[in-house]
Amino acid sequence: MLLASINLNKRLGADGPDGARARFAAWLRAHDVAVIVAQEPYKPADRRPPLLHGYVFAGGDGHLATWVREDIAAPAVSAPTAWAQRAELGWLTVLQVHLDAYTSGARTAQLGELAAMASAEGGRPLLICGDFNLAPRPQDGLYDGEVSGFTADTERKALQHLLQSAWLVDTTRPDGEDEAKFTFERLFTGKLSRFRCDLALLSDHLAAGVSVTTRDEVRTGPGAFTDHSALLLDLPLTPEAAEPDDVLFAISDLTGKQPAAAGARPYQPHKTAMSRQGASPAARAVTGHLTGPLGVRTVLDHGCGRGADVAHYRAAGLDADGYDPHEGFGWPRPEREGYDLVTQMFVLNVLPDPGARIRALQDAAAFVRPGGHVVVVTRSPEEITKAAAGGTWTAHHDGFWSSEGKGTFQRGISAAETTALARHAGLVLAAGSAGLSLPGVSHVVLVKPEV
């Protein structure tokens, strides 16, 4: 699903067939953009939102506004401040911002507020995008060919705190230390000002799988309609379909493409649980290679399914419990906490979105004692890719419907991705752990740091 973030410089007013709004609409159709988050879209700020053919206004005003393609259900949109707008796109929170254009002190304070907003999301996957009106690095802001003094060090420190505290990645930062990709260029008193000020900050566990491109044609050349580059993000999110309704202009009529949004289907991850006669290879590897070296006495199998691995742990002399949220399996939530070890086998890969995976890890972490360990085993990306090709699975979010009829989902998850997700649950990679002998799957041994 493509999301566009762009400062429109208040140009979506009433205009003719060759004006900025018409050129903007043509650009949206050409790229099949699903969601638009726009800074300074029109003036005056309290006017009726302009009509974009094929799109529905989801909320906002002339400072910050959101539109969605008409086949997509409108997200919940709110305004926590005058300079930030929050939208819930399925499992993803989008905070679009337009930071103060005049004073360093105001921007520094706003970045501090953003860090607090990100913390309040509780680990929910996050995209913060928009016009930050600053240069993240000195080389990202030039005036007359020299480093501009517009951005203060306090702003850069506040931005770094936001990135580090919320585990965000600046996705448009060039790889080279001396390189810069400017998104705004304008002459001031005859001298050229160039800034990389339009940013997309994305949760680290999503960044590797999201394509982010900077589109300069929207501010240069014959099709230009604003003075800022647009950011296009290809998000691994299958939007929910809008309720059927009569529309004046159907997007499929305009683009020739059929709507990509899908109707909501119930997820039933418990239907992926296998009926085992004995313990899983992962559970046998835990008792064979891990419980002894770590001095484990108590174990919780978190997401135990029918409980075959719990029986194995008990047979190995461990004080073991199981928990599975599916009531039909008969493993209710334990009342005790402080386990030496919590295992989570093939749970993350059947959950349909990164937010649910983080919540599962947060719940597992709640059961383990400080200094205790969490073992997470998932199906690997290679295994899922092979299974999807052989089973003609349908793409959904960042994985596949393994069975649309059953409502089962699968995604291959690497050890690196699990480690990134686990940081949002307060878990870190265990140093010097014995590890497991588990070919063909991904696994990590995590630890809950002692306070």
C-alpha positions as CSV (number, residue, x, y, z in Angstrom):
1,M,0.0,0.0,0.0
2,L,1.5,3.3,-1.1
3,L,1.4,6.3,1.3
4,A,2.4,9.8,0.2
5,S,3.6,12.4,2.6
6,I,3.9,15.9,1.1
7,N,3.9,19.6,1.9
8,L,1.5,21.1,-0.7
9,N,2.4,24.8,0.1
10,K,-1.4,25.6,0.4
11,R,-1.9,25.0,-3.3
12,L,-5.1,22.9,-3.3
13,G,-7.4,25.8,-3.9
14,A,-10.0,26.1,-6.5
15,D,-8.3,25.9,-9.9
16,G,-8.8,24.9,-13.5
17,P,-8.0,21.7,-15.3
18,D,-4.3,22.6,-15.6
19,G,-3.8,24.0,-12.1
20,A,-1.9,22.5,-9.1
21,R,-4.8,20.4,-7.8
22,A,-5.3,18.8,-11.2
23,R,-1.6,18.0,-11.5
24,F,-1.6,16.7,-8.0
25,A,-4.6,14.4,-8.7
26,A,-2.9,13.1,-11.9
27,W,0.3,12.3,-10.0
28,L,-1.7,10.4,-7.3
29,R,-3.5,8.3,-10.0
30,A,-0.2,7.6,-11.9
31,H,1.3,6.1,-8.7
32,D,-1.9,4.6,-7.4
33,V,-1.4,6.2,-4.0
34,A,-3.7,4.8,-1.3
35,V,-3.2,7.3,1.5
36,I,-2.2,10.9,1.4
37,V,-0.9,12.8,4.5
38,A,-0.5,16.4,3.5
39,Q,1.1,19.4,5.3
40,E,-0.3,22.9,4.4
41,P,-2.7,21.5,1.8
42,Y,-5.0,24.5,1.3
43,K,-6.0,27.9,2.6
44,P,-7.7,29.3,4.5
45,A,-7.2,26.6,7.0
46,D,-10.9,26.3,8.0
47,R,-12.4,26.1,4.5
48,R,-14.2,23.1,3.2
49,P,-11.6,20.5,2.0
50,P,-11.1,20.5,-1.8
51,L,-12.4,17.6,-3.7
52,L,-9.8,15.1,-4.9
53,H,-11.4,12.8,-7.5
54,G,-11.2,9.2,-6.4
55,Y,-10.3,10.1,-2.8
56,V,-12.2,10.6,0.4
57,F,-11.3,13.3,3.0
58,A,-10.5,11.5,6.3
59,G,-9.8,14.4,8.5
60,G,-7.8,17.5,9.3
61,D,-7.7,21.1,8.0
62,G,-5.5,23.4,6.0
63,H,-2.6,22.8,8.4
64,L,-2.6,19.0,8.3
65,A,-5.0,16.7,6.4
66,T,-5.4,13.1,5.4
67,W,-7.2,11.6,2.3
68,V,-7.6,7.9,1.4
69,R,-8.5,6.3,-1.8
70,E,-12.2,5.8,-2.0
71,D,-12.1,2.0,-1.9
72,I,-10.3,2.1,1.5
73,A,-12.1,2.5,4.9
74,A,-11.3,5.9,6.4
75,P,-8.9,5.6,9.3
76,A,-9.5,7.2,12.7
77,V,-7.9,10.6,12.6
78,S,-7.2,13.0,15.5
79,A,-5.2,16.1,16.3
80,P,-3.1,15.8,19.5
81,T,-1.6,19.3,18.8
82,A,-2.0,22.0,16.1
83,W,1.2,20.8,14.5
84,A,0.7,17.0,14.6
85,Q,-2.1,14.7,13.3
86,R,-2.5,11.1,14.3
87,A,-4.1,8.4,12.0
88,E,-4.6,4.7,12.7
89,L,-3.9,2.8,9.5
90,G,-4.8,-0.7,10.7
91,W,-1.9,-1.8,12.9
92,L,0.2,1.3,12.1
93,T,0.1,4.6,13.8
94,V,1.0,7.6,11.5
95,L,1.9,10.9,13.1
96,Q,2.3,13.5,10.4
97,V,3.9,16.8,11.5
98,H,4.6,20.3,10.4
99,L,7.1,21.7,12.9
100,D,7.6,25.4,13.5
101,A,9.1,27.2,10.6
102,Y,10.6,30.1,12.6
103,T,12.3,29.3,15.9
104,S,14.7,26.7,17.0
105,G,13.3,26.7,20.5
106,A,9.8,25.8,19.3
107,R,11.1,22.9,17.1
108,T,13.2,21.6,20.0
109,A,10.1,21.6,22.3
110,Q,8.0,20.0,19.6
111,L,10.5,17.2,19.1
112,G,10.3,16.6,22.9
113,E,6.6,16.3,22.7
114,L,6.9,13.9,19.8
115,A,9.1,11.6,21.9
116,A,6.4,11.6,24.6
117,M,3.7,10.8,21.9
118,A,5.8,8.0,20.6
119,S,6.3,6.6,24.1
120,A,2.5,6.7,24.7
121,E,2.0,4.4,21.7
122,G,3.3,1.6,23.9
123,G,5.4,-0.1,21.2
124,R,2.7,0.1,18.5
125,P,4.4,0.3,15.0
126,L,5.0,3.9,14.2
127,L,5.6,6.2,11.2
128,I,6.4,9.9,11.9
129,C,6.5,11.9,8.7
130,G,6.1,15.4,7.3
131,D,7.9,18.7,7.1
132,F,10.3,18.9,10.1
133,N,11.7,22.3,9.0
134,L,15.2,21.3,10.1
135,A,18.3,19.6,8.7
136,P,19.0,16.4,10.6
137,R,22.7,16.7,9.9
138,P,24.8,19.8,9.1
139,Q,25.2,18.7,5.5
140,D,21.4,18.3,5.1
141,G,21.0,22.1,5.2
142,L,23.0,24.4,3.0
143,Y,22.7,28.1,2.3
144,D,24.7,29.6,-0.6
145,G,26.8,26.4,-0.7
146,E,27.7,26.5,3.0
147,V,26.3,24.8,6.0
148,S,23.3,26.7,7.2
149,G,22.9,28.0,10.7
150,F,19.1,27.6,10.6
151,T,19.1,24.3,12.6
152,A,20.5,24.4,16.1
153,D,22.4,21.6,17.9
154,T,19.6,21.4,20.4
155,E,17.2,20.4,17.6
156,R,19.5,17.7,16.3
157,K,20.0,16.3,19.8
158,A,16.2,16.3,20.4
159,L,15.7,14.5,17.0
160,Q,18.4,11.9,18.0
161,H,16.6,11.4,21.3
162,L,13.3,10.8,19.5
163,L,15.0,8.3,17.1
164,Q,16.7,6.4,19.9
165,S,14.0,6.4,22.5
166,A,11.3,5.2,20.1
167,W,13.5,2.9,18.0
168,L,12.9,4.8,14.8
169,V,15.0,4.9,11.6
170,D,15.4,8.0,9.4
171,T,14.6,6.2,6.2
172,T,15.6,9.0,3.8
173,R,19.1,9.5,5.2
174,P,21.7,8.8,2.5
175,D,24.2,6.0,3.2
176,G,27.2,8.2,2.6
177,E,28.2,10.4,5.5
178,D,28.8,13.4,3.2
179,E,25.8,12.9,1.0
180,A,22.5,14.7,1.2
181,K,19.2,14.3,-0.6
182,F,17.5,17.7,-0.5
183,T,13.7,17.9,-0.5
184,F,13.4,21.7,-0.6
185,E,15.3,24.2,-2.6
186,R,14.5,27.9,-2.9
187,L,16.3,31.2,-3.6
188,F,16.4,33.6,-0.7
189,T,17.8,37.1,-1.5
190,G,19.4,35.6,-4.5
191,K,21.1,32.8,-2.7
192,L,20.1,29.1,-2.9
193,S,18.7,27.4,0.3
194,R,18.7,23.6,0.2
195,F,17.3,21.3,2.9
196,R,16.5,17.7,3.6
197,C,13.6,18.6,5.9
198,D,10.8,16.3,4.7
199,L,11.4,13.1,6.7
200,A,9.9,9.6,7.3
201,L,10.9,8.1,10.6
202,L,9.8,4.5,10.8
203,S,10.0,1.8,13.5
204,D,13.2,-0.1,13.1
205,H,11.7,-3.5,12.7
206,L,9.7,-2.3,9.7
207,A,12.4,-0.2,8.0
208,A,14.2,-3.0,6.1
209,G,10.9,-4.2,4.5
210,V,9.6,-0.7,3.4
211,S,10.6,1.0,0.2
212,V,10.8,4.8,0.7
213,T,11.5,7.0,-2.3
214,T,11.9,10.8,-2.6
215,R,10.0,12.2,-5.6
216,D,11.4,15.5,-6.9
217,E,9.1,15.7,-10.0
218,V,6.4,17.2,-7.9
219,R,8.5,20.4,-7.3
220,T,10.4,20.5,-10.6
221,G,9.5,20.3,-14.3
222,P,6.2,20.7,-16.1
223,G,4.1,18.6,-13.8
224,A,5.2,20.4,-10.6
225,F,2.5,21.3,-8.1
226,T,4.3,22.2,-4.9
227,D,7.8,23.3,-3.7
228,H,8.6,20.2,-1.6
229,S,9.6,16.7,-2.7
230,A,7.0,14.0,-2.0
231,L,7.9,10.9,0.1
232,L,6.4,7.6,-1.2
233,L,6.3,4.7,1.3
234,D,5.3,1.2,0.1
235,L,3.9,-0.1,3.4
236,P,3.3,-3.9,4.0
237,L,-0.3,-3.2,5.0
238,T,-3.4,-4.5,3.3
239,P,-6.1,-1.8,3.9
240,E,-9.6,-2.6,4.9
241,A,-12.2,-2.0,2.2
242,A,-14.7,0.8,2.5
243,E,-18.4,0.0,2.7
244,P,-19.9,0.1,-0.9
245,D,-21.3,3.4,-1.7
246,D,-22.2,5.6,-4.6
247,V,-19.3,7.9,-5.6
248,L,-19.1,10.6,-8.2
249,F,-15.8,9.4,-9.7
250,A,-14.7,5.8,-9.2
251,I,-10.9,5.4,-8.8
252,S,-11.1,2.2,-10.9
253,D,-12.7,4.3,-13.7
254,L,-9.9,6.9,-13.5
255,T,-7.0,4.5,-13.3
256,G,-8.2,1.4,-15.0
257,K,-7.1,-0.6,-11.9
258,Q,-9.4,-2.6,-9.7
259,P,-9.4,-1.7,-6.0
260,A,-6.7,-3.4,-3.9
261,A,-8.4,-3.1,-0.5
262,A,-9.8,-6.2,1.0
263,G,-12.8,-6.8,3.2
264,A,-12.1,-7.6,6.8
265,R,-11.6,-11.4,7.4
266,P,-11.5,-13.0,10.9
267,Y,-8.0,-14.1,11.9
268,Q,-7.8,-17.5,13.5
269,P,-4.2,-18.2,14.3
270,H,-5.1,-21.1,16.6
271,K,-5.9,-23.1,13.5
272,T,-2.2,-23.2,12.6
273,A,-1.5,-25.3,15.8
274,M,-0.3,-28.8,15.0
275,S,-1.6,-31.9,16.7
276,R,1.7,-33.4,17.9
277,Q,2.1,-36.9,19.3
278,G,5.4,-35.8,20.9
279,A,7.4,-32.7,21.7
280,S,8.5,-30.3,18.9
281,P,12.1,-30.3,17.8
282,A,12.4,-26.8,19.3
283,A,11.3,-28.0,22.7
284,R,13.7,-30.9,22.6
285,A,16.5,-28.5,21.7
286,V,15.6,-26.3,24.7
287,T,16.0,-29.1,27.1
288,G,19.0,-30.6,25.3
289,H,21.1,-27.4,25.0
290,L,19.7,-24.6,27.1
291,T,18.0,-25.4,30.4
292,G,21.0,-27.0,31.9
293,P,23.6,-24.3,31.1
294,L,21.1,-21.5,32.1
295,G,20.1,-23.3,35.4
296,V,16.5,-23.2,34.4
297,R,14.0,-24.8,36.9
298,T,10.7,-23.1,35.9
299,V,9.3,-22.8,32.3
300,L,6.3,-21.3,30.7
301,D,5.4,-22.3,27.2
302,H,3.7,-19.1,26.0
303,G,1.3,-19.9,23.1
304,C,1.5,-23.7,23.9
305,G,-1.3,-24.8,21.6
306,R,-2.5,-28.3,22.7
307,G,0.4,-28.6,25.2
308,A,2.7,-31.3,23.9
309,D,5.8,-29.2,24.7
310,V,4.6,-28.6,28.2
311,A,4.4,-32.3,28.8
312,H,7.9,-32.7,27.5
313,Y,9.3,-30.0,29.8
314,R,7.6,-31.7,32.8
315,A,8.9,-35.1,31.8
316,A,12.4,-33.5,31.8
317,G,12.0,-32.6,35.5
318,L,11.1,-28.9,35.0
319,D,8.4,-27.1,36.8
320,A,6.5,-26.2,33.6
321,D,3.2,-24.4,32.8
322,G,1.5,-23.6,29.5
323,Y,-0.7,-20.7,28.3
324,D,-2.6,-20.3,25.1
325,P,-5.2,-17.5,24.5
326,H,-7.4,-19.9,22.6
327,E,-9.8,-21.2,25.2
328,G,-10.5,-24.4,23.3
329,F,-7.0,-25.6,24.0
330,G,-7.6,-25.5,27.8
331,W,-4.5,-23.7,28.9
332,P,-5.7,-20.6,30.8
333,R,-3.5,-17.7,31.8
334,P,-1.2,-18.7,34.8
335,E,-1.5,-16.7,37.9
336,R,2.2,-17.0,38.7
337,E,5.1,-14.9,37.3
338,G,8.8,-14.9,37.6
339,Y,9.6,-17.9,35.4
340,D,13.3,-18.7,34.7
341,L,12.4,-19.3,31.0
342,V,9.5,-18.5,28.7
343,T,9.4,-20.2,25.4
344,Q,7.4,-18.9,22.4
345,M,7.3,-21.4,19.6
346,F,5.9,-20.5,16.1
347,V,3.7,-17.8,17.5
348,L,5.0,-14.6,16.0
349,N,4.8,-15.9,12.4
350,V,1.1,-16.6,12.6
351,L,0.2,-13.1,13.8
352,P,-1.0,-10.8,11.1
353,D,0.7,-7.6,12.0
354,P,3.8,-6.2,13.7
355,G,1.8,-4.7,16.5
356,A,0.3,-8.0,17.5
357,R,3.8,-9.5,17.5
358,I,5.1,-6.8,19.8
359,R,2.1,-7.3,22.1
360,A,2.8,-11.1,22.2
361,L,6.4,-10.5,23.1
362,Q,5.4,-7.9,25.8
363,D,3.1,-10.5,27.3
364,A,5.7,-13.1,27.3
365,A,8.2,-10.7,28.9
366,A,5.7,-10.0,31.7
367,F,6.0,-13.7,32.9
368,V,9.8,-14.0,33.0
369,R,11.9,-12.9,36.0
370,P,14.5,-10.1,35.7
371,G,17.6,-11.9,34.4
372,G,15.5,-14.7,33.0
373,H,15.4,-15.8,29.4
374,V,12.8,-15.9,26.5
375,V,13.4,-18.2,23.6
376,V,11.5,-17.3,20.4
377,V,11.3,-19.7,17.5
378,T,9.7,-18.7,14.1
379,R,9.4,-20.1,10.7
380,S,12.2,-18.6,8.6
381,P,11.6,-16.2,5.6
382,E,13.1,-18.8,3.3
383,E,10.7,-21.5,4.5
384,I,7.6,-19.3,4.2
385,T,8.6,-18.0,0.7
386,K,8.9,-21.6,-0.5
387,A,5.6,-22.7,1.1
388,A,3.8,-19.7,-0.3
389,A,5.0,-20.4,-3.8
390,G,4.1,-24.1,-3.5
391,G,0.7,-23.4,-2.0
392,T,-0.3,-20.4,-4.1
393,W,-0.8,-18.4,-0.9
394,T,-2.3,-14.9,-1.2
395,A,-0.2,-11.9,-0.1
396,H,-1.6,-10.1,2.9
397,H,0.1,-7.4,5.0
398,D,3.8,-8.4,5.2
399,G,3.0,-12.1,4.8
400,F,0.4,-14.4,3.3
401,W,-3.0,-15.9,3.9
402,S,-2.0,-19.6,4.2
403,S,-5.7,-20.3,4.1
404,E,-8.2,-17.6,3.5
405,G,-11.0,-20.0,4.3
406,K,-9.6,-20.9,7.7
407,G,-8.4,-17.3,8.4
408,T,-4.7,-18.4,8.9
409,F,-1.7,-16.2,8.2
410,Q,2.0,-16.9,7.9
411,R,5.1,-14.7,7.7
412,G,8.7,-15.7,7.7
413,I,10.5,-13.9,10.5
414,S,14.3,-13.7,10.8
415,A,16.3,-13.7,14.0
416,A,17.2,-10.1,13.4
417,E,13.6,-9.1,13.0
418,T,12.6,-10.9,16.2
419,T,15.5,-9.1,18.1
420,A,14.2,-5.7,16.8
421,L,10.6,-6.5,17.8
422,A,11.8,-7.7,21.2
423,R,13.4,-4.4,22.1
424,H,10.0,-2.9,22.2
425,A,9.1,-5.5,24.9
426,G,12.2,-4.7,27.0
427,L,14.1,-7.8,25.9
428,V,17.6,-7.9,24.5
429,L,19.7,-10.5,22.9
430,A,21.4,-12.8,25.4
431,A,25.2,-12.6,25.3
432,G,27.1,-15.8,25.4
433,S,24.0,-18.1,25.6
434,A,24.4,-21.6,24.4
435,G,21.9,-21.2,21.5
436,L,20.0,-24.0,19.9
437,S,20.6,-26.5,17.2
438,L,17.6,-25.8,15.0
439,P,18.2,-26.0,11.3
440,G,15.6,-24.6,8.9
441,V,14.0,-22.2,11.4
442,S,14.9,-18.8,13.0
443,H,15.4,-18.5,16.7
444,V,16.8,-16.1,19.3
445,V,17.6,-16.4,23.0
446,L,16.6,-13.2,24.7
447,V,17.1,-11.9,28.3
448,K,15.1,-9.6,30.5
449,P,17.6,-7.2,31.9
450,E,17.8,-6.9,35.7
451,V,16.8,-3.5,37.1
